[in-house]
Amino acid sequence: MSDINEKMLAVTEDLKPILNVLKEEDAQAILVLKEELADNWRKKQIFRTETEMRVSVLNDAKHPTSASKYWQSVREMSAHFDAMMGLSFDLRRNTVERIRLERKMEKAVEKADDLKIMDLEIDLDQNLYSKANMEQVAHDRVRELKTWSKIKNELNDGTFDDANVNTHQAHSLQLILQNRVQSLGPQSSPSEIINAVGPLQTVQRLTTQDGNLLGFKEAKLQLDKGQ
């Protein structure tokens, strides 16, 4: 078994912290469920599956072009990497805290301070549980990063600018807003209509036939020429 799986299973294999506080009937029920709890711990869903990434996040209504899907994938990947960095700091603090607790335990044992020892045992158990959870989250964030990388490579077919996010937006945003306007109905509120129709009219006015975005002054000059 890999080192990761051993750490993930540590919480469910050592049930003493839970069993010690439960009534006998409940403790027995937990023991019966031990293997299932370990299995649940290993396979529980933390972040989105690849299916959810492709269908829910990158759905055609919100991201109608390959470019818009690609750049949303960039955002998702960046968010997970930022969170991974934050989690790495938390894991380092967890390690330092464990060392600190172990040193306190040594002193408590030397002094035969039974209450202090009991408190520190709780803190050490909680520290282990926190670390196991954080390592499991980190493992699943790596999975998301790898999957977003795979999706980005699939989408990046050379038909759009993959260096500047702004390049595709006039075209993609127009399609997104058209989808939003088409979804409006008799029950739509005035604010929903304004939030959909207003941006659509604006992007249509500012976008050239070849998909480039005009500045306000350029758009006004073109409008004046048309009149």
C-alpha positions as CSV (number, residue, x, y, z in Angstrom):
1,M,0.0,0.0,0.0
2,S,1.3,3.5,-0.9
3,D,2.4,5.9,1.8
4,I,-0.6,8.2,0.9
5,N,-3.1,5.4,1.4
6,E,-1.5,4.4,4.7
7,K,-1.9,8.0,6.0
8,M,-5.4,8.2,4.7
9,L,-6.4,5.0,6.4
10,A,-4.8,5.9,9.7
11,V,-7.9,7.8,10.8
12,T,-10.3,4.9,10.3
13,E,-7.9,2.1,11.4
14,D,-7.4,3.7,14.8
15,L,-10.9,4.2,16.1
16,K,-10.0,4.6,19.8
17,P,-10.6,8.4,19.8
18,I,-14.2,7.7,18.7
19,L,-14.9,4.6,20.6
20,N,-13.7,6.1,23.9
21,V,-16.5,8.6,23.9
22,L,-19.4,6.5,22.6
23,K,-21.9,4.3,24.5
24,E,-21.3,0.6,24.2
25,E,-24.1,0.1,21.6
26,D,-22.8,2.9,19.4
27,A,-19.2,1.8,19.7
28,Q,-20.1,-1.7,18.5
29,A,-22.0,-0.3,15.6
30,I,-18.9,1.7,14.6
31,L,-16.7,-1.4,14.9
32,V,-19.1,-3.3,12.5
33,L,-18.7,-0.5,10.0
34,K,-15.0,-0.2,10.3
35,E,-14.1,-1.6,6.9
36,E,-16.8,0.3,5.2
37,L,-15.7,3.5,6.9
38,A,-12.2,2.9,5.6
39,D,-13.5,2.3,2.1
40,N,-15.6,5.5,2.3
41,W,-12.6,7.4,3.4
42,R,-10.6,6.3,0.4
43,K,-13.2,6.9,-2.3
44,K,-15.2,9.9,-1.0
45,Q,-15.5,12.7,-3.5
46,I,-13.8,15.9,-2.6
47,F,-13.6,18.0,-5.7
48,R,-15.3,17.7,-9.1
49,T,-15.1,14.6,-11.2
50,E,-13.8,14.8,-14.8
51,T,-17.4,14.5,-16.0
52,E,-18.5,17.5,-13.8
53,M,-15.6,19.5,-15.2
54,R,-16.5,18.8,-18.8
55,V,-20.3,19.0,-18.5
56,S,-21.1,21.3,-15.6
57,V,-18.2,23.7,-15.6
58,L,-17.4,23.9,-19.3
59,N,-21.0,23.6,-20.5
60,D,-21.8,25.0,-24.0
61,A,-24.2,27.7,-22.7
62,K,-21.6,29.4,-20.5
63,H,-18.6,28.5,-22.6
64,P,-19.7,28.1,-26.2
65,T,-16.3,28.2,-27.9
66,S,-13.1,26.2,-27.5
67,A,-11.3,29.5,-26.5
68,S,-13.8,30.2,-23.7
69,K,-13.6,26.6,-22.4
70,Y,-9.8,26.8,-22.6
71,W,-9.6,30.1,-20.6
72,Q,-12.1,28.9,-18.0
73,S,-9.8,25.8,-17.6
74,V,-6.9,28.2,-17.0
75,R,-8.9,29.9,-14.3
76,E,-9.9,26.6,-12.7
77,M,-6.3,25.3,-12.7
78,S,-5.0,28.6,-11.3
79,A,-7.5,28.5,-8.5
80,H,-6.6,25.0,-7.5
81,F,-2.9,25.8,-7.6
82,D,-3.3,28.8,-5.4
83,A,-5.3,26.7,-2.9
84,M,-2.6,24.0,-3.1
85,M,0.0,26.6,-2.1
86,G,-2.1,27.7,0.8
87,L,-2.6,24.1,1.9
88,S,1.1,23.4,1.7
89,F,1.6,26.2,4.4
90,D,-1.1,24.6,6.5
91,L,0.6,21.2,6.3
92,R,4.0,22.7,7.3
93,R,2.3,24.4,10.3
94,N,0.7,21.1,11.2
95,T,4.1,19.4,11.3
96,V,5.6,22.1,13.5
97,E,2.5,21.9,15.8
98,R,3.0,18.1,16.1
99,I,6.6,18.6,17.1
100,R,5.6,21.2,19.6
101,L,2.9,18.9,21.1
102,E,5.3,16.0,21.3
103,R,7.8,18.1,23.3
104,K,5.0,19.2,25.6
105,M,4.0,15.5,26.0
106,E,7.6,14.6,27.0
107,K,7.6,17.3,29.7
108,A,4.1,16.2,30.9
109,V,5.2,12.6,31.2
110,E,8.4,13.7,33.1
111,K,6.2,15.6,35.6
112,A,3.6,12.8,35.7
113,D,0.9,15.4,35.0
114,D,-2.0,13.1,34.1
115,L,-4.5,15.8,33.1
116,K,-1.9,17.5,30.9
117,I,-1.1,14.1,29.3
118,M,-4.8,13.5,28.6
119,D,-5.2,17.0,27.0
120,L,-2.1,16.4,24.8
121,E,-3.3,13.0,23.7
122,I,-6.5,14.7,22.4
123,D,-4.4,17.4,20.7
124,L,-2.2,14.8,19.0
125,D,-5.1,12.8,17.8
126,Q,-6.7,15.9,16.4
127,N,-3.4,16.9,14.8
128,L,-3.2,13.5,13.1
129,Y,-6.8,13.7,11.8
130,S,-6.2,17.2,10.5
131,K,-3.1,16.1,8.6
132,A,-4.8,13.1,7.1
133,N,-7.6,15.3,5.9
134,M,-5.3,17.9,4.4
135,E,-3.2,15.3,2.7
136,Q,-6.3,13.8,1.2
137,V,-7.4,17.2,-0.1
138,A,-4.0,17.9,-1.5
139,H,-4.0,14.5,-3.3
140,D,-7.4,15.4,-4.9
141,R,-6.2,18.9,-5.9
142,V,-3.3,17.3,-7.8
143,R,-5.9,15.1,-9.6
144,E,-7.8,18.2,-10.6
145,L,-4.7,20.0,-11.7
146,K,-3.7,17.0,-13.9
147,T,-7.2,16.8,-15.4
148,W,-7.5,20.5,-16.2
149,S,-4.1,20.2,-17.9
150,K,-5.4,17.4,-20.0
151,I,-8.5,19.3,-20.9
152,K,-6.5,22.4,-21.8
153,N,-4.3,20.4,-24.2
154,E,-7.4,18.9,-25.9
155,L,-8.9,22.4,-26.4
156,N,-5.8,24.1,-27.5
157,D,-6.1,23.3,-31.2
158,G,-4.3,26.4,-32.6
159,T,-7.5,28.2,-33.7
160,F,-7.4,30.9,-30.9
161,D,-5.0,33.0,-29.0
162,D,-3.7,31.0,-26.0
163,A,-1.5,33.9,-24.7
164,N,-4.0,36.7,-24.2
165,V,-7.4,36.0,-22.6
166,N,-9.0,39.2,-23.9
167,T,-8.6,38.2,-27.6
168,H,-11.4,35.7,-27.7
169,Q,-13.9,37.4,-25.4
170,A,-15.7,39.7,-27.8
171,H,-16.8,36.7,-29.9
172,S,-17.3,34.2,-27.0
173,L,-19.2,36.7,-24.8
174,Q,-21.6,37.6,-27.6
175,L,-22.5,33.9,-27.9
176,I,-22.9,33.6,-24.1
177,L,-25.2,36.6,-23.9
178,Q,-27.2,35.4,-26.9
179,N,-27.8,32.1,-25.0
180,R,-28.8,34.1,-21.9
181,V,-31.2,36.3,-23.8
182,Q,-32.8,33.2,-25.5
183,S,-33.4,31.8,-22.0
184,L,-35.5,34.8,-20.9
185,G,-39.2,34.3,-20.7
186,P,-42.4,36.0,-19.6
187,Q,-41.5,35.4,-15.9
188,S,-38.1,37.0,-16.2
189,S,-37.6,40.0,-13.9
190,P,-36.7,43.4,-15.3
191,S,-33.2,43.1,-13.7
192,E,-32.6,39.7,-15.5
193,I,-33.6,41.3,-18.8
194,I,-31.4,44.3,-18.3
195,N,-28.4,42.2,-17.2
196,A,-28.8,40.0,-20.4
197,V,-30.0,42.4,-23.1
198,G,-27.8,45.4,-22.0
199,P,-24.4,43.6,-22.3
200,L,-25.5,41.9,-25.5
201,Q,-26.4,45.2,-27.2
202,T,-23.2,46.7,-26.0
203,V,-20.9,43.9,-27.3
204,Q,-22.8,43.8,-30.6
205,R,-22.2,47.5,-31.0
206,L,-18.5,47.3,-30.1
207,T,-17.6,44.1,-32.1
208,T,-16.5,44.2,-35.7
209,Q,-17.6,41.5,-38.2
210,D,-14.2,39.7,-37.8
211,G,-14.7,39.5,-34.0
212,N,-12.4,42.4,-33.0
213,L,-13.5,44.7,-30.1
214,L,-13.7,48.4,-30.9
215,G,-13.0,51.3,-28.5
216,F,-15.9,53.5,-27.6
217,K,-14.7,56.3,-29.9
218,E,-14.1,54.0,-32.8
219,A,-17.6,52.4,-32.4
220,K,-19.2,55.9,-32.3
221,L,-17.3,56.9,-35.5
222,Q,-18.5,53.8,-37.3
223,L,-22.1,54.4,-36.1
224,D,-22.0,58.0,-37.3
225,K,-20.7,56.8,-40.7
226,G,-23.5,54.3,-41.0
227,Q,-26.1,57.1,-40.4
